[in-house]
Amino acid sequence: MSVKTAPKGMIIMENKEILLTQEGYNNLEKELEYLKTEKRAEIAERIRVALGFGDLSENSEYDEAKNAQASNEMKIAELENKVRYARIIDESEIDTKTVQIGNTIKVLDMEYDEEVEYTIVGSTEVDLSLNRISNESPIGAALLGAKKGEIVEAQVPAGVAKYKILSIKK
């Protein structure tokens, strides 16, 4: 989903299919539920307390709480849109003949002569600390559709990276 600003400051969210694993979808729903319940209640309490301080014209606690409320509501709208346009990847349809979203791929980084393992995920599930890379990233996009033994090239900020695919698994 990309967000554009329309005339007069209106925000438009484009409807783009969001690819998710079942785990990613479940995490999205958990976060949405938290923001709608606990986080909303916490912010409402902060607003209630700030109102008790009186004069709103110089009430920074009130301003901060209202800003937090607006930010939370924007995040809720964004997550609701992602859930609405989510397509859960059917793990039974994932094979290991070619690289697909949901696969874990072991590659040889040919520049550093180092083996690296990546899991290809949808853009909302990226976690670089776990080597979960997006299908839309330069490396993820280059790996998609490749087969074991192939050498792929990815245009990265530092130039061209070459990877030999050593294994593909679910």
C-alpha positions as CSV (number, residue, x, y, z in Angstrom):
1,M,0.0,0.0,0.0
2,S,1.3,3.4,-0.9
3,V,0.0,6.6,0.6
4,K,-0.4,9.7,-1.4
5,T,-1.4,13.2,-0.3
6,A,-4.3,14.6,-2.2
7,P,-5.3,18.2,-2.5
8,K,-6.3,19.9,0.7
9,G,-4.1,17.5,2.8
10,M,-6.4,14.5,2.4
11,I,-4.6,11.1,2.6
12,I,-5.4,8.5,-0.1
13,M,-4.4,4.9,0.5
14,E,-3.9,2.8,-2.7
15,N,-5.4,-0.6,-2.7
16,K,-2.6,-3.0,-3.4
17,E,-2.6,-6.7,-2.6
18,I,-0.6,-7.4,0.5
19,L,1.1,-10.8,0.5
20,L,1.4,-12.4,4.0
21,T,2.2,-15.7,5.6
22,Q,-0.4,-17.0,8.0
23,E,1.9,-16.0,10.9
24,G,2.3,-12.5,9.5
25,Y,-1.5,-12.1,9.1
26,N,-2.0,-13.3,12.7
27,N,0.5,-10.8,13.9
28,L,-1.2,-8.0,12.0
29,E,-4.5,-8.8,13.5
30,K,-3.0,-9.0,17.0
31,E,-1.4,-5.6,16.6
32,L,-4.7,-4.1,15.3
33,E,-6.7,-5.6,18.2
34,Y,-4.1,-4.1,20.7
35,L,-4.3,-0.6,19.1
36,K,-8.1,-0.7,19.0
37,T,-8.5,-1.8,22.6
38,E,-5.7,-1.3,25.0
39,K,-3.9,1.6,23.2
40,R,-7.2,3.5,22.6
41,A,-8.1,3.1,26.3
42,E,-4.7,4.2,27.5
43,I,-4.8,7.3,25.3
44,A,-8.4,8.1,26.3
45,E,-7.3,8.0,30.0
46,R,-4.3,10.3,29.2
47,I,-6.8,12.8,27.6
48,R,-9.2,12.5,30.6
49,V,-6.3,13.2,33.0
50,A,-5.1,16.1,30.9
51,L,-8.5,17.7,30.8
52,G,-8.5,17.7,34.6
53,F,-5.5,20.1,34.4
54,G,-7.9,22.9,33.2
55,D,-7.0,25.5,30.6
56,L,-6.4,23.6,27.3
57,S,-4.6,26.6,25.6
58,E,-1.3,25.8,27.4
59,N,-1.9,22.2,28.3
60,S,1.0,20.2,26.7
61,E,-0.2,16.9,28.2
62,Y,-3.5,17.4,26.4
63,D,-1.8,18.3,23.1
64,E,0.5,15.2,23.4
65,A,-2.4,12.9,24.2
66,K,-4.4,14.2,21.2
67,N,-1.4,13.8,18.9
68,A,-1.0,10.2,20.2
69,Q,-4.7,9.6,19.5
70,A,-4.4,10.9,15.9
71,S,-1.3,8.8,15.4
72,N,-2.9,5.7,16.8
73,E,-6.0,6.2,14.6
74,M,-3.9,6.5,11.5
75,K,-2.0,3.3,12.4
76,I,-5.4,1.5,12.9
77,A,-6.6,2.7,9.5
78,E,-3.4,1.6,7.8
79,L,-3.5,-1.9,9.5
80,E,-7.2,-2.3,8.6
81,N,-6.4,-1.5,5.0
82,K,-3.6,-4.1,5.1
83,V,-5.9,-6.7,6.5
84,R,-8.6,-5.9,4.0
85,Y,-6.2,-6.4,1.0
86,A,-4.2,-9.2,2.5
87,R,-3.6,-12.4,0.6
88,I,-2.4,-15.2,2.7
89,I,0.2,-17.4,1.0
90,D,-1.0,-21.0,0.9
91,E,1.9,-23.0,2.2
92,S,0.7,-26.1,0.4
93,E,1.2,-24.3,-2.9
94,I,4.8,-23.4,-2.1
95,D,7.3,-25.7,-3.8
96,T,11.0,-25.8,-3.7
97,K,11.7,-26.0,-7.5
98,T,12.0,-22.2,-7.8
99,V,12.3,-19.4,-5.3
100,Q,8.9,-18.1,-4.1
101,I,7.5,-16.1,-1.3
102,G,7.6,-18.3,1.8
103,N,10.8,-20.1,0.8
104,T,14.0,-20.1,2.8
105,I,16.9,-19.9,0.5
106,K,20.6,-20.6,1.2
107,V,22.8,-18.7,-1.1
108,L,26.5,-18.1,-1.5
109,D,27.4,-14.4,-1.6
110,M,30.0,-14.6,-4.3
111,E,31.7,-11.3,-3.4
112,Y,32.4,-12.3,0.2
113,D,32.4,-16.1,-0.4
114,E,30.0,-16.4,2.5
115,E,26.8,-18.6,2.9
116,V,23.7,-16.6,3.9
117,E,20.1,-17.9,4.4
118,Y,17.2,-15.6,3.6
119,T,13.4,-16.1,3.9
120,I,11.4,-14.4,1.3
121,V,8.3,-12.7,2.8
122,G,5.8,-10.0,1.8
123,S,6.8,-6.4,2.4
124,T,5.0,-6.1,5.8
125,E,6.8,-9.0,7.4
126,V,10.4,-7.9,6.8
127,D,12.8,-8.5,9.7
128,L,16.4,-8.0,8.7
129,S,17.6,-9.3,12.1
130,L,16.1,-12.7,11.1
131,N,17.1,-12.4,7.5
132,R,13.5,-12.1,6.4
133,I,13.6,-10.0,3.2
134,S,10.9,-8.6,1.1
135,N,9.9,-10.0,-2.3
136,E,10.1,-6.4,-3.4
137,S,13.6,-5.7,-2.2
138,P,16.4,-5.8,-4.7
139,I,17.8,-9.2,-3.4
140,G,14.3,-10.7,-2.9
141,A,13.1,-9.7,-6.3
142,A,16.3,-11.1,-8.0
143,L,15.9,-14.4,-6.2
144,L,12.2,-14.9,-7.1
145,G,11.8,-17.6,-9.8
146,A,15.4,-18.7,-9.6
147,K,16.4,-22.4,-9.3
148,K,18.9,-24.3,-7.2
149,G,22.4,-23.9,-8.7
150,E,21.6,-20.6,-10.6
151,I,23.6,-17.4,-10.1
152,V,21.5,-14.3,-9.7
153,E,22.5,-10.7,-9.8
154,A,20.8,-8.0,-7.6
155,Q,21.2,-4.3,-8.1
156,V,21.9,-3.1,-4.6
157,P,23.0,0.4,-3.4
158,A,26.7,-0.7,-3.4
159,G,26.5,-2.0,-6.9
160,V,25.7,-5.5,-8.2
161,A,25.6,-8.4,-5.8
162,K,25.9,-12.0,-7.1
163,Y,24.4,-15.0,-5.3
164,K,24.5,-18.7,-6.2
165,I,21.5,-20.5,-4.9
166,L,22.6,-23.5,-2.8
167,S,19.2,-24.7,-1.5
168,I,15.5,-23.9,-1.5
169,K,13.2,-25.1,1.3
170,K,9.8,-24.4,2.7
